[in-house]
Each structure stands twice: as C-alpha cells, then as structure tokens.
Amino acid sequence: MSTANEQTTAKIPKRVIWLALAGAVGGFLFGFDSSVVNGAVDAMKDEFALSEAVTGFAVAVALLGCAAGAYMAGKVADRYGRIPAMKLGALLFLVSAVGTGFAFGVWDLIFWRLVGGLGIGLASVIAPAYISEISPRHVRGRLASLQQLAITTGIFAALLSDALFATSAGGADQPFWLGIEAWRWMFLGAALPAVVYGWISYTLPESPRFLVIQGKEAEARKVFDSIAPQEDTDRHLREIREAIEEDQLAGKKGSLRGKTFGLQAVVWIGITLSVLQQFVGINVIFYYSTTLWKAVGFQEKDSLTISVATSITNILVTLVAIALVDRIGRRPILLAGSIGMAVSLGAMAVAFASARGTGSEISLPGAWGPVALVAANVFVISFGASWGPLVWVLLGEIFPSRIRARALGLAAAAQWIANFAITLSFPVMAAASLPLTYAMYALFAAASFFFVMYKVPETNGMSLEQAETLFVPKGSVKV
C-alpha cells in the first residue's frame, strides 16, 4: 500500500490537470460575474437614483439567481450530465453580460443580474462536482482547490477590469468606448470569458461517475483509462457500483431525505459548511470594498487599487492552500483559518468603533485607518487559505455518488442564500453600526471553529466512496 507521502508526491497525469483546470473555468466566471459589480455600485446608484435599500437589492439579487441556479444544477446534472449543465451555464453568463451592460432601468438591470446569478449558481455546483469525479484520490484536494483558485482569479480579473475601465474613462460613470459609460463596459467584459467557457465545455469528456450511474460503464472505463492510466480502473468502477448498490439496498435511491430535520445528516453538514463560509462576511470585502474604502477617506482610484491588491492576495493564499491541503489535511487548515478570521474581524470591529462621522462622511482617525486595512487583508488571507477553497473540496467529496450533484446543489443554494442575506443587509447594517456588523461576522468565524472541531472528520487521502462513510452515524446504514 502506498504511503501518504508517496501518494502526495505521485505524478499527476497531465490530462487530469487539464480537465480540472478546464472544469474550474466555471469558477472563474463565478468569481468574475459575482464581483464585477464592485466598481459599478456607486455609478449604478447615481445612474438610476437608487436608495441604499434598492442598491443593496440590485447588488444582492444575483445571489437569489445563484441559489436557484445551484438548486437547478443538481437536477440538470443528474438527468442530462455534468457537461450539458456547463453549456447551459455558459449561455446564461453570456446573455446576462450583454443584458446588464445595456440595461435601461433598475428593474431591467435587476432582471439581467438575476439571469447571471442562475449561471453562477450552475457553475458553483458543476465545477467542484466534475473536478472531484475526475480526480485521483491522492491529489483530489489539490485539484478540487482549483475551483477556489479560479474563483479568486475571476474576482481579481473583475476588480482589475473595473479599475482599468474607471481609470481610463476618468470615472465609472464617465463615457468610454462608443460613448458607453465605463460601468456598463465592466459588465459587458464578462461576455468574453463566457464564450471561452462555452467553447471549453464542448471539449470535455463526461464524468465517469455519472456514466456509471447511467449504465454506460464502457464509456466510463474509457474516461478513467484516459485520465488516470496508472490507477486501477477496475477498482474505481467496483467502488462506484458498490456505492450505488448500497444506496439502493438502503432504500434511498438517491433521495436527500433523512431523519435529521427531513434531510440526511451529511446534507446538513454540507449546508452548515456553506452557510458559515458566507456568514463570516467575506463577500462584503469583494462586493463593497471600493465603497467601503472611499467611505474611510480613500479616493475612487485608490479604493479600486486596494480592492485589486486584496484580490491578488486572495489568489496567492489560495495557492498556499492548494499546496498544503493534501499534505496536512482539511481539518487543521480549516481550524487555523477560523482563528485567523475571528481575530481579524474582531480587530476591524474595534477599528470602526473609533470612526468619526456618519454615512458618507465617516472617517477613521490616527492609526485606525491602516489598522482596518491590515485587518481586512489578514481576514482575506485567513479565509483564502482555508474556508474559501476547502469548503468546496469537502462539498465535492462528502456526499454519496447517487446524490452528489443534488446534495451539492442544495448546499450551494444555501450558500448563495446566506451570501444574499449578508450582501443585502450590509448597507443597512453598516449605516447603523459598522463595529457591530464586523463583531457579528467575528462571532460566526468563532462558530466555524467549533463546528469543524466537533462535526467535520478528516477526509484526506480517501477515495470519494471511502470519504462519504465518515459522515454516517454509528450503527446506521451508509448514507
């Protein structure tokens, strides 16, 4: 039997790396489309004369689409396959980019952001499911982490393009190419990666696990042989068949239902991981950071630059997580990240407690401005090196094969609803009390530590079929 070190250092087939990278392009669009609004918020608000509440809804409404898209993704992926779901996501991305860029009113804008949200939701489910299902067990953590790397790269690309458009035009609300305002070009820019994603989806093979479930074992064998010729294909197929048979013997037949508040316990674990990932407030940094830093004294240009720098930091620490996840495991990284997030969010709460003024006139005196800036980046580092990538790793590997896409879809839908709640509430909560807002996020970060400590076992180095057995209550059949 191979040692953990031998498994970790084993060579990853180039085709597997390519397939994982290609599948992760959905994550890039996920990050790009969800964050591109950052640089456009103030210009949108002025263009359509929006109140704080309507501004928050216009930003957050995409997340409702994300929740619906994530829930729909499981059904589409289980019925038609992972690849058709990718193609549908690419189409939704493209339509949304064009529609939002040419929006003529606030309700038109909201509709097209909702459509984009459907695409983001699809991508958020299909990418981790597909990558997990084509990855050899000894490198699955690293390859599944590519989803978060792609998301962070998409966030960076969105914020960089926002900064370039706004700077080149002299402001997000100023005319640019063809007389179209810069903020509209920010959204139109998403059309290019959407087309690339659509093209890539036509080059990928279907998930071998989906093919086995559909009774197409010969096709699944060809895919396994092509992506991991050094692995035991017969063993892989046998494990998948056994997992399917056990699900049928247990009478579940792919059902998510269970005795724990109507759902299987493992589904609740996935939902809780997803919700905690969002309730620490990470997307406040990526959706509202430009507005936030302008509020504490930075100019629009400087605020956009800070947002881009923060997104670069997010990419770098995600690379650290990829390097460590299959070496030291999931739990230690998650626990360390929870501590870092709780401490940095607590520091931000203290910093903003010293703020002077209200609304757009708020300012941080003395050293508190730099303290808030450093704390925000420590928070991004702690999240990006732990809960950002590893939640997607766990969601891709803890669910039984027959319910993986649907359970992942439900967990991702819960994540988007949590994201919606945080994004929608932030403008109002921030106007009322920034210190209390960040203190609340710090409490959720602390809660994430104890949840992992008591509810999340280590899955490092296990096959998908082995990993899912860790989440079965003692004395029960396999979920």
Residue, then its C-alpha position, 0 to 999 in steps of 0.5 A: m500500500s502506498t504511503a501518504n507521502e508517496q501518494t502526495t508526491a505521485k505524478i499527476p497525469k497531465r490530462v487530469i490537470w487539464l480537465a480540472l483546470a478546464g472544469a474550474v473555468g466555471g469558477f472563474l466566471f463565478g468569481f468574475d460575474s459575482s464581483v464585477v459589480n464592485g466598481a459599478v455600485d456607486a455609478m449604478k446608484d447615481e445612474f438610476a437614483l437608487s436608495e441604499a435599500v434598492t442598491g443593496f437589492a440590485v447588488a444582492v439579487a444575483l445571489l437569489g439567481c445563484a441559489a436557484g441556479a445551484y438548486m437547478a444544477g443538481k437536477v440538470a446534472d443528474r438527468y442530462g450530465r455534468i457537461p450539458a449543465m456547463k453549456l447551459g451555464a455558459l449561455l446564461f453568463l453570456v446573455s446576462a453580460v450583454g443584458t446588464g451592460f445595456a440595461f435601461g432601468v433598475w428593474d431591467l438591470i435587476f432582471w439581467r443580474l438575476v439571469g447571471g446569478l442562475g449561471i453562477g449558481l450552475a457553475s458553483v455546483i458543476a465545477p467542484a462536482y466534475i473536478s472531484e469525479i475526475s480526480p485521483r484520490h491522492v491529489r483530489g484536494r489539490l485539484a478540487s482547490l482549483q475551483q477556489l483558485a479560479i474563483t479568486t482569479g475571476i474576482f481579481a480579473a473583475l476588480l482589475s477590469d473595473a479599475l482599468f475601465a474607471t481609470s481610463a474613462g476618468g470615472a465609472d460613470q464617465p463615457f468610454w468606448l462608443g460613448i458607453e459609460a465605463w460601468r456598463w463596459m465592466f459588465l459587458g467584459a464578462a461576455l468574453p470569458a463566457v464564450v471561452y467557457g462555452w467553447i471549453s465545455y464542448t471539449l470535455p469528456e463526461s464524468p465517469r461517475f455519472l456514466v456509471i450511474q447511467g449504465k454506460e460503464a464502457e464509456a466510463r472505463k474509457v474516461f478513467d483509462s484516459i485520465a488516470p492510466q496508472e490507477d486501477t480502473d477496475r477498482h474505481l468502477r467496483e467502488i462506484r457500483e458498490a456505492i450505488e448498490e448500497d444506496q439502493l439496498a438502503g432504500k434511498k435511491g438517491s433521495l436527500r431525505g433523512k431523519t435529521f430535520g427531513l434531510q440526511a445528516v451529511v446534507w446538513i453538514g454540507i449546508t452548515l459548511s456553506v452557510l458559515q463560509q458566507f456568514v463570516g462576511i467575506n463577500v462584503i470585502f469583494y462586493y463593497s470594498t471600493t465603497l467601503w474604502k472611499a467611505v474611510g477617506f480613500q479616493e475612487k482610484d485608490s479604493l479600486t487599487i486596494s480592492v485589486a491588491t486584496s484580490i491578488t492576495n486572495i489568489l496567492v493564499t489560495l495557492v498556499a492552500i492548494a499546496l498544503v491541503d493534501r499534505i496536512g489535511r482539511r481539518p487543521i487548515l480549516l481550524a487555523g483559518s477560523i482563528g485567523m478570521a475571528v481575530s481579524l474581524g474582531a480587530m476591524a470591529v474595534a477599528f470602526a468603533s473609533a470612526r468619526g462621522t456618519g454615512s458618507e462622511i465617516s472617517l477613521p482617525g490616527a492609526w485606525g485607518p491602516v489598522a482596518l486595512v491590515a485587518a481586512n487583508v489578514f481576514v482575506i488571507s485567513f479565509g483564502a487559505s482555508w474556508g474559501p477553497l476547502v469548503w468546496v473540496l469537502l462539498g465535492e467529496i462528502f456526499p454519496s455518488r447517487i446524490r452528489a450533484r443534488a446534495l451539492g446543489l442544495a448546499a450551494a443554494a444555501q450558500w448563495i442564500a446566506n451570501f444574499a442575506i449578508t450582501l443585502s443587509f450590509p448597507v443597512m447594517a453598516a449605516a447603523s453600526l459598522p463595529l457591530t456588523y464586523a463583531m457579528y461576522a467575528l462571532f460566526a468565524a468563532a462558530s466555524f471553529f467549533f463546528v469543524m472541531y466537533k462535526v467535520p472528520e478528516t477526509n484526506g487521502m480517501s477515495l470519494e466512496q471511502a470519504e462519504t462513510l465518515f459522515v454516517p452515524k454509528g450503527s446506521v446504514k451508509v448514507 
